[in-house]
Amino acid sequence: MAPVVASIVLAALAAANLYAQAPKSSEYQVKAAYLYSFGRFIAWPIAPAKQDEFVICVLGRDPFGPTLEAVGAGITIAGQPAVSRRLERAQDATGCRIVFISASEEGALDRVFAALGKSTALTVSDLPQFTRRGGMIQFVTDGNKVRFEVNLTAADDVGLVLSSELLKVALTVRRTPRRGA
């Protein structure tokens, strides 16, 4: 990866770590910053047809409130303006590039994964054991910082390529079967 891009990765992740030093109320500011940063360091096999926006979706009860929009204001990813959408059902995730699965969906996680099928959306959550259950990126708390774990197999299964720069800053990179397999 070019040095300029590497420095952008580090700057974005450093910004997220700065938020992590603030009180617990900023936890979702950090997670929002990470969501937008993830989009810059993942290659999708194909872009959704006729999409003019880079869509980050929140499935279930929204823990971000207005924070997701505030953090993402004016951001572009892959030349597209980043926008957020809230979803009540996983079946409505068409066009989402990243899907944050909220804690309200924990009991339905297997159904959520089944509904997403072979969607190329990056799945992210802060649910315990998310990457072990087939999710791609799980937020975890390490000391007083928000960090993340990666299930590389789950991303590989749908053709997503995660940048080595992103993997370098992950707390853990695991290769475990996707979606409960």
C-alpha positions in Angstrom: 0.0 0.0 0.0 1.3 3.4 -0.9 2.8 5.5 2.0 0.2 8.1 1.6 -2.6 5.6 2.0 -0.8 4.0 4.9 -0.6 7.4 6.7 -4.3 8.0 6.1 -5.1 4.6 7.7 -3.0 5.5 10.7 -4.5 8.9 11.0 -8.1 7.6 10.9 -7.4 4.9 13.4 -5.4 7.4 15.6 -8.5 9.7 15.6 -10.6 6.8 16.8 -8.1 6.1 19.6 -8.2 9.7 20.6 -12.0 9.3 21.1 -11.3 6.2 23.1 -9.4 8.3 25.7 -12.6 10.3 26.4 -15.4 9.2 28.8 -17.6 6.2 28.1 -20.2 8.4 26.5 -18.0 8.8 23.4 -17.8 5.0 22.8 -20.1 5.2 19.9 -18.2 8.2 18.4 -15.2 5.9 18.3 -17.2 3.1 16.7 -18.7 5.4 14.2 -15.2 6.7 13.3 -14.1 3.1 12.8 -17.1 2.3 10.6 -16.2 5.1 8.2 -12.5 4.1 8.4 -13.2 0.5 7.6 -14.8 1.5 4.3 -11.6 2.9 3.1 -9.5 -0.2 3.6 -11.7 -2.9 2.1 -12.0 -3.9 -1.5 -15.4 -5.2 -2.5 -15.6 -7.7 -5.4 -18.2 -5.6 -7.2 -19.9 -2.3 -6.3 -23.6 -2.4 -6.0 -25.3 -1.5 -9.3 -26.1 2.2 -9.9 -25.2 3.3 -6.4 -24.2 6.9 -6.0 -23.6 6.7 -2.2 -21.5 4.5 0.1 -24.1 3.3 2.5 -23.4 2.3 6.1 -26.4 0.6 7.7 -27.4 0.0 11.3 -29.6 -3.1 11.8 -31.8 -3.1 14.9 -32.0 -0.7 17.8 -29.7 2.2 16.9 -27.0 2.8 19.6 -25.4 5.6 17.6 -28.2 8.2 17.5 -27.1 11.3 15.6 -23.4 10.4 16.2 -23.1 8.3 13.1 -24.2 11.2 10.8 -22.1 13.8 12.8 -18.9 11.7 12.5 -19.5 11.0 8.8 -20.5 14.5 7.7 -18.7 15.3 4.5 -16.8 12.0 4.3 -16.4 10.3 0.9 -15.4 6.7 0.5 -14.4 5.3 -2.9 -15.4 8.6 -4.4 -18.9 8.3 -3.1 -20.5 10.4 -0.3 -20.9 8.3 2.8 -24.5 8.1 4.2 -26.2 6.0 6.9 -29.4 4.1 7.0 -31.3 2.4 9.7 -32.8 -1.0 9.1 -35.5 -3.0 10.9 -34.9 -6.2 8.9 -31.7 -7.8 7.5 -33.7 -8.4 4.2 -33.6 -4.6 3.7 -29.8 -4.5 3.6 -29.6 -4.3 -0.2 -27.1 -1.6 -1.2 -25.5 -1.5 2.2 -21.7 -1.7 2.1 -21.3 -2.0 5.8 -24.0 -3.4 8.2 -23.6 -2.7 11.9 -25.6 -5.3 13.7 -26.9 -3.9 17.0 -27.2 -5.8 20.3 -31.0 -5.9 19.9 -30.4 -8.6 17.1 -28.3 -11.0 19.3 -31.1 -13.6 19.6 -31.7 -13.4 15.9 -28.1 -13.4 14.7 -28.4 -16.8 12.8 -31.5 -15.5 11.0 -29.7 -12.2 10.2 -26.7 -14.0 8.7 -29.1 -16.3 6.7 -31.0 -13.2 5.4 -27.8 -11.5 4.4 -26.8 -14.7 2.5 -23.7 -14.1 0.4 -24.2 -10.4 0.5 -20.9 -8.5 0.1 -21.7 -6.2 3.0 -19.1 -6.0 5.7 -20.7 -7.2 9.0 -19.7 -5.4 12.1 -21.0 -5.6 15.7 -20.1 -5.2 19.3 -21.9 -8.4 20.3 -19.9 -10.8 22.4 -18.4 -13.7 20.3 -19.5 -12.0 17.0 -16.5 -13.0 15.0 -16.7 -16.5 16.4 -20.3 -16.8 15.3 -19.5 -15.7 11.8 -19.4 -11.9 11.8 -16.5 -10.1 10.1 -15.5 -7.4 12.6 -16.2 -7.2 16.3 -15.6 -4.1 18.4 -14.0 -5.0 21.8 -12.8 -3.0 24.7 -9.1 -3.3 25.4 -8.4 -1.3 28.6 -10.1 2.0 28.0 -9.8 1.8 24.2 -12.2 0.6 21.6 -10.4 -1.9 19.4 -11.6 -4.6 16.9 -11.2 -8.2 16.0 -11.4 -9.6 12.5 -12.7 -12.9 11.2 -10.8 -13.1 7.9 -12.5 -16.2 6.8 -16.0 -14.6 6.9 -14.8 -11.7 4.8 -13.0 -14.0 2.4 -16.1 -16.1 2.0 -17.9 -13.3 0.3 -14.9 -11.9 -1.6 -14.0 -8.9 0.6 -10.3 -8.1 0.7 -9.2 -6.4 3.9 -6.1 -4.2 3.6 -3.0 -5.5 5.4 -2.8 -2.0 7.0 -6.2 -2.6 8.6 -5.3 -6.1 9.7 -2.1 -4.7 11.3 -4.1 -2.6 13.8 -6.7 -5.3 14.6 -6.4 -6.7 18.1 -7.0 -10.2 16.8 -7.2 -11.7 13.3 -8.8 -15.1 13.3 -9.8 -17.6 10.6 -13.0 -19.2 11.8 -15.9 -20.5 9.8 -18.5 -18.1 8.8 -22.1 -17.9 10.0 -22.2 -20.7 12.5 -20.6 -23.2 10.2 
